[in-house]
Amino acid sequence: MPDFNDLTLLPFCVGLTLLGLIGSWAAWRRRGAAAGVRGVAWSLLPVSLYLTGLLELVWDVVRSAVSWVTHLIFSPTVWAGVALFGVSVVLYVVAGVARSRSPKEPKPAKTPKAAKPAGELTSTGPAPASAAPAKAASPKAKSKAKGGQQDSSEFDEIEDILKRHGIN
């Protein structure tokens, strides 16, 4: 890109300001004072940028940005980096898919612990009442069990169905 010096920047900025002022005058007549004043505000920007030295800064920023973009587009090393980035993303996704499809190792079955009496202290606190060993059935319960053979077989069937469905 060409490098501008003070001799070319000043006439360029004055020309832009004059064109803007002419357009502002036309806007004032057609659309009113608000549009004309807004046009004058925009028209004064090129000369103000030149006088403060910001125009050279803006020019340098634009020139650097254009140079960076052209280097990005036309450099084979940059495109090699973009390709490697794409390959790494694809490999990461493939690894995640492969991990989700791999067979999982079965966990070793836990051995049942001996039942502890209710209320006895364990490493996790007092043993629950459901962990207490079953006590010998009373004579009344034994007599009911004989007469209720049919009821227990129905409960056994229900219990088998629940176990098949994973409900305990």
Buried (B, 14 or more C-beta within 10 A) or exposed (E): EEEBEEEEBBEBBEEBBEEBBEBBBEBBEEEEEEBBEBBBEBBBBBBEBBEEEEBBEEBEEEBEEEEEEEEEEEEEEEEEEEEEEEEEEEEEEEEEEEEEEEEEEEEEEEEEEEEBEEEEEEEEEEBEEEBBEEEEEEEEEEEEEEEEEEEEEEEEEEEEEEEEEEEE
